[in-house]
Amino acid sequence: MAILLYYIKLAAVLAAALLLGRWYDQERKKLKAKGEPWLKSWLTVPGILIIIILCLLIFLRIYISDNLHVRMM
């Protein structure tokens, strides 16, 4: 039962990532059709969400590695 719950959680995260990626791609294509610079796509809502998620993952990685290092000492 625990394995089934794990796979359901995994599928939910993958579906959310897929939806966010498709949303970002649609916004990027709209801006590209208008002739806007490529950096402007990161200033849209999905682009900002992606940046925030990446920053959270980086800080989480740093936090976990620092805590593991302290526990080992």
Steps between C-alpha positions, in 0.01 A plus 500: 500500500787736579651442158170587331479825696860579402420455131185712529705782654764460232238515224346814651836679506578396143157613380545839668844540344361407159217753528734777614744421219227503236362827637847658485552373145169651386594837650845480341352425158259795529785737582719355225222557245482864609877535453574559868845419642544150644563633852149640519355150523654466848298801617168323439313321781619148408856626454503657845353184651776294341766737636349485851484119492862476385612737778307299758662177381848656516444637851352169614806318369732742682297475822495120496870468420591749777289313755647166402849643530426635849350167615807309387735709712 
